[in-house]
């Protein structure tokens, strides 16, 4: 649970933004967004590696390109010199959808690339966790960009379910 809380805090800190305001000292502006964190437990019969393979294969079926992974547990082990529970953040992108969204609202870049994590909690249970786009922001996009963004969100949910069940 401690690792889950740490991961959630890091994810929220990386993406969450404060109320719309300007910092007069440096010109930074902030925008309120509603965050949705989706999570599903990986079935006990599904190994971590099988969940990863299912995630990547399902992404490919949805034409979401795998663009990288952050094996954060390795960094934790390197810094602490102690074994860490496995946690990896997988990045996916649909370049055409990204382009449509950014043409409509450049702040949508904060959601890119799409990230889905698979991690073990303190009890050894495995989870698939992701942050979903703010639905209010998606609804404000032009019809074509909105439809593409909704397709990507549906694909991400499907990828999470596939990873949790080991479905290829």
C-alpha positions in Angstrom: 0.0 0.0 0.0 2.9 2.3 0.8 4.3 1.9 -2.8 0.8 2.5 -4.2 0.5 5.7 -2.2 4.0 6.8 -3.3 3.3 6.0 -6.9 -0.1 7.9 -6.8 1.6 10.9 -5.1 4.3 11.0 -7.8 1.7 10.7 -10.6 -0.5 13.4 -9.1 2.4 15.7 -8.5 3.6 15.3 -12.1 0.3 16.1 -13.6 -2.1 17.8 -11.2 -2.4 21.6 -11.6 -3.7 24.3 -9.3 -6.5 26.8 -9.8 -6.3 29.2 -12.8 -4.0 31.9 -11.7 -0.8 33.7 -12.7 2.4 33.8 -10.7 3.5 37.3 -11.3 7.1 36.5 -10.3 7.6 34.1 -13.2 4.6 34.2 -15.5 3.5 30.6 -14.9 -0.3 30.1 -15.1 -2.2 27.2 -13.6 -5.4 25.4 -14.7 -7.8 23.4 -12.6 -8.5 19.9 -13.9 -10.4 17.0 -12.6 -8.3 13.9 -12.3 -9.6 10.4 -12.6 -7.3 7.6 -11.5 -8.4 4.2 -12.9 -7.1 1.0 -11.3 -7.8 -2.7 -11.6 -6.2 -5.6 -9.8 -4.2 -8.1 -11.8 -5.7 -11.6 -11.4 -3.5 -13.8 -9.1 -3.0 -16.3 -11.9 -1.5 -13.6 -14.2 2.3 -12.9 -13.8 3.7 -9.4 -13.9 5.4 -10.2 -17.2 2.2 -11.7 -18.7 0.3 -8.5 -17.7 2.9 -6.4 -19.4 2.8 -8.5 -22.6 -1.0 -8.3 -22.6 -0.9 -4.5 -22.2 1.5 -4.1 -25.1 -0.4 -6.5 -27.4 -3.7 -4.8 -26.7 -2.2 -1.4 -27.3 -1.0 -2.6 -30.7 -4.5 -3.8 -31.5 -5.7 -0.3 -30.8 -2.9 1.3 -32.9 -1.4 2.9 -29.9 2.4 3.0 -30.3 4.5 1.9 -27.3 7.0 4.7 -26.9 8.8 3.8 -23.7 8.9 2.5 -20.2 10.1 3.8 -16.9 11.1 0.9 -14.6 11.1 3.1 -11.5 11.7 0.2 -9.1 15.2 -0.1 -10.6 15.9 3.6 -9.7 14.6 3.0 -6.2 16.9 0.0 -5.8 19.8 1.9 -7.1 19.2 4.8 -4.7 18.4 2.7 -1.6 20.6 -0.3 -2.2 17.6 -2.4 -1.3 15.1 -4.5 -3.3 11.9 -2.7 -4.3 8.5 -3.9 -5.3 8.3 -4.0 -9.1 6.7 -0.9 -10.6 6.8 0.2 -14.3 5.2 3.0 -16.1 4.4 2.3 -19.8 4.0 5.1 -22.3 1.8 4.9 -25.4 0.9 7.4 -28.1 -1.3 7.9 -31.1 0.5 10.7 -32.9 -2.5 11.7 -35.1 -4.8 12.0 -32.1 -2.2 13.9 -30.2 -1.9 16.4 -33.1 -5.7 16.9 -33.3 -5.9 17.5 -29.5 -2.9 19.9 -29.5 -4.3 21.9 -32.4 -7.4 22.5 -30.3 -5.8 23.0 -26.8 -2.1 23.0 -26.2 -2.5 22.1 -22.5 -3.6 18.6 -23.5 0.1 17.9 -23.8 0.0 17.3 -20.0 -1.8 14.0 -20.7 0.8 12.9 -23.3 2.1 10.3 -23.7 -0.7 8.1 -22.4 0.7 6.3 -19.3 -0.4 3.0 -17.7 1.5 1.6 -14.8 1.7 -1.9 -13.5 3.0 -2.3 -10.0 3.1 -4.6 -7.0 1.8 -3.3 -3.6 3.3 -4.1 -0.2 1.2 -7.3 0.0 2.4 -8.5 -3.4 -0.8 -7.8 -5.2 -0.4 -6.5 -8.7 -2.3 -3.5 -10.0 -2.8 -1.7 -13.3 -3.2 2.1 -12.8 -3.7 5.0 -15.1 -4.7 8.7 -15.0 -7.6 9.4 -17.4 -8.0 12.7 -19.3 -10.3 15.3 -17.8 -13.7 14.6 -19.4 -14.7 18.3 -19.2 -11.6 19.3 -21.3 -12.2 16.4 -23.7 -15.9 17.6 -24.2 -14.6 21.1 -25.2 -12.5 19.7 -28.1 -13.8 20.0 -31.7 -15.8 16.9 -32.7 -13.0 15.2 -34.6 -10.5 15.6 -31.8 -13.0 14.7 -29.2 -13.9 11.5 -31.0 -10.2 10.6 -31.3 -9.6 11.4 -27.6 -12.6 9.3 -26.5 -11.3 6.4 -28.7 -7.9 6.6 -27.0 -9.5 6.7 -23.5 -11.6 3.6 -24.4 -8.5 1.9 -25.7 -6.6 2.6 -22.5 -9.4 1.1 -20.4 -9.5 -2.0 -22.6 -5.7 -2.3 -22.3 -6.0 -2.1 -18.5 -8.6 -4.9 -18.5 -6.5 -7.0 -20.8 -3.4 -6.6 -18.7 -5.3 -7.5 -15.5 -6.7 -10.7 -17.0 -3.6 -11.7 -19.1 -5.8 -11.6 -22.2 -3.8 -11.7 -25.3 
